[in-house]
Amino acid sequence: MSRLMNWRAPMLSLLVFFLGIGVWHALTLPTAAPQTVNDEYAALVGAAAATGQKSAFPTPADFGKKVWQHLNEPFYDRGPNDKGIGIQLGYSIGRVLVGYLLAALVAVPLGFLIGMSPTVYRALDPFIQVLKPISPLAWMPLALFTLKDSAVSAIFVIFICSVWPMLINTAFGVASVRREWLNVARTLEVGSFRTAFRVILPAAAPTIMTGMRISISIAWLVIVAAEMLVGGTGIGYFVWNEWNNLSITNILTAILSIGLVGMMLDLMMAKLTKLVTFAE
Amino acid sequence: MSAFKDPFDASTSLTRGCSCGQHHSEAAHQADLAGQTTDSELLGNRVVEAAVMRALFPHDATRRRFLNAVGASTAMAAISTFFPMGMAKEAFAQTGKLEKTSLKVGFIPITCATPIIMSQPMGFYARQGLNVEVVKTAGWAVVRDKTINKEYDAAHMLSPMPLAITLGVGANALPYTMPAVENINGQAITLAIKHKDKKDPKSWKGFKFAVPFDYSMHNYLLRYFLAEHGIDPDKDVQIRSVPPPEMVANLRANNIDGFLAPDPVNQRAVYDGVGYIHTLTKDIWDGHPCCAFAASKEFVTTMPNTYRALLKSIMEATAFASKQENRKQIAEAIAPANYLNQPVTVVEQVLTGTFADGLGNIRKEPNRIDFDPFPWHSFAVWILTQMKRWGQLKGDVDYAKVAREVYLATDAAKLMKEVGMKPPTATSKKFTVMGKEFDPAKPDAYLKSFAIKST
């Protein structure tokens, strides 16, 4: 019985998947319409326009073909503006990791200091609250103007969006370490450095990791938009370039791969969180 | 022309011996006259080699004995080890040494950028010894910022942009130059298919239009066109700035009713069955400039040789593109994903001017787009009058001075001559826009003559 229960969820997933594909297929079935223009004209326009219609949304089969094509050749490089989807994803992941690690280097120590002192916490709180909700893309024109380099600007945007969740969570985690543990440390006359690294850090680690997990998801969300804005390389540029060509199948492929990479990044962080979690 | 003889050939004499005294024999003299050695690069190499050999062997007999003894290739290799022959040849090949050979040039994926783009796959840059990477860019604001930040050495811009940047309108003032116009004509007003019965512009009140940028010929031409038909572009319709790639998607989604856009956007709207071509801009102002090749004044002054080589490639490409018979070949070169990322037929219809109009007709307009690099000062003056007309530019402007400083007509004329084009002798000319004559000498009177304006 329990084995059957285990199978239920995957079966349901598959059912949802095929149902989705079926609905998509049914909705995008090509409607056969007679050609409304002469052959000479038809040769100059797309198939849909020749029958007096607008170009249609691709079918699941079109999409499958395109995905297969990309999977066969993920790393081609035909010049600076035309690279395979694998290379583009690589560029995006690289940017996210650099911006994210820089943010972690700043946010975790700073959050630690803020969390240790209630006064500093309260003093800086208004600034953090104002800066936190700003869409990272709003920083882009400012970054381009001051940093004078689009590659650095893209990394800056990742930095600025991933710094807040880590900062807030670290400060919160440090501030809410149980009083008893700190008191015990003080009774045992443990030095303040030792207290920070042996008591506070392990106690706050799960909260810090949660902040880091939120941050990586946000960073991955933002990179696509940032790359659409500055162009050049990356999966966001790929989406923009295919939008230029109104190639919905390519855009769908990019959407799928963005989702998969985002999921992998999140799973990685989840694994790391598990490592530092403790049971009381 | 003794300098062009192969000094590694034992049978040649580097001393003179023909009727003109410059060839070792009468036969060589005749051959040269017949133009058998015309490859200028090869000749350049010869000159350098001959000079080196003559310096090493002042007596021709010694040189010949040496060559007979060891053979030409051994001699060449032996000499190259202690004399950098390659470098000397390279230095000679240029009139001045290129300050920088690897360049980045930004472009927006539209057919206006044809000369900039095609120079890469078709080798016009390479011919000038330049290794140029053409980088596709997402929008005009980004092109502007990346050029100001010096990520790009030069870029594809809209012809009003260098004026706007120089005057500090919509950006920080920075001296900018526009040494070449890329294309003339080549834009169109496209309306959504649902408006196929509203061909009269008077019925367009309440429409939402898109143009690629505020400081674009598209904006000024659309406003001009609407105003001539009695529609106030600021009050009766909405004009918004939308990057070209997003235009067809917006037209499809009914977000906008039409646009005045660069190609291939117009043709793409027809190809996808979402719009029809209403008016080609050549019927508004035949021969109007659109996009431009632009560089910062700093680049022009600090790297004069590189700038010259780059401009020369653009000029050669423009001359090549201005010939109808080359257009199909160009369409094939610039349509792939690395450049415009469009179906070849769309680009071909734009460049050849034989196109589907979206309503079932095939039109033949060979001048739909044309290529003429000369940056007329009067173009700049006209653009400045329109900037003032629509309130982008306030106060007094020294029209002629700004035009002269930004539109580098003299440079363009010099290089056009070198690549075999005929530059005009004047830098200013009168032209007509929708039947109304524009005299560049009287910009203020022209401006006053409009009934609809926002100043």
Interface residues (C-beta under 8 A of the other chain):
Chain A: T36 V37 N38 E40 Y41 A43 L44 V45 G46 A48 A49 G52 Q53 K54 S55 R78 G79 P80 N81 D82 P141 L144 F145 K148 D149 S150 M228 L229 V230 G231 G232 Y237 W240 N241 E242 W243 N244 N245 L246
Chain B: P109 E133 V134 V135 K136 T137 A138 A141 V142 D145 K146 I148 N149 K150 E151 I193 P245 E246 V248 A249 R252 R268 V270 Y271 D272 G273 V274 P336 A337 N338 Y339 N341 Q342 P343 T345 Q349 F355 A356 G358 G360 N361 I362
